Amino acid sequence: MKRYWRCFVCNDIHYGVKPPEICPTCGVRHAYVEVTSEEARKVGSLTEVEFTEADFRTAIERFTEGNEFRVTNDKERIDMLLAGIFNNERNHGLKYCPCRLACRDFAEDLKIVCPCNFLVHETYKGKEDGECWCGLFIRRKK
C-alpha cells in the first residue's frame, strides 16, 4: 500500500510503498518518516514552484535522456500537446494527458498524468515505431 513519507531533514515528500533509502533532495540516509496525506499536502505546499511550458519542455527532454524513447520532432504537435497538458492542469489540477479523459478517481487519474507509463500501452509496447498515447514520446530508431 502506498503512503506518504517526509524527510525529517529537508521536508521532501515521497509517495510510495516505502521511502527512498537516500533522500534525493538532501542526500541523507534513512531520513524519511511516514506522515498523513494532510501533513504531506501542507508540507508540500510550503514552497510554491512555478513551472512554465518551457520548464516542462526542458523537463521532458531531460526525462528522455538515456531512455529508449525521445520527444517527437513535430514542433506543432509538441506545442498543441503542451497547451492541452497545461490547460488540464489549470482546469483539473494536474498535467493530465490531453488526449485521455480523467475519470475523477484520483488513483486512476494519476495513471494519465504526463508523462504517463506509456511503455505498457498498446501504442508503444512491442512496436518498432511505438509512441506514447498522444505521440509526444516516440521510440528511438536503433
Secondary structure as UniProt FT lines:
FT   STRAND          3..7
FT   TURN            8..10
FT   STRAND          13..16
FT   TURN            24..26
FT   STRAND          32..35
FT   HELIX           37..44
FT   HELIX           53..64
FT   TURN            65..66
FT   STRAND          69..71
FT   HELIX           75..92
FT   TURN            98..99
FT   HELIX           106..109
FT   HELIX           110..112
FT   HELIX           118..120
FT   TURN            122..126
FT   TURN            128..129
FT   TURN            133..134
FT   STRAND          137..139
//
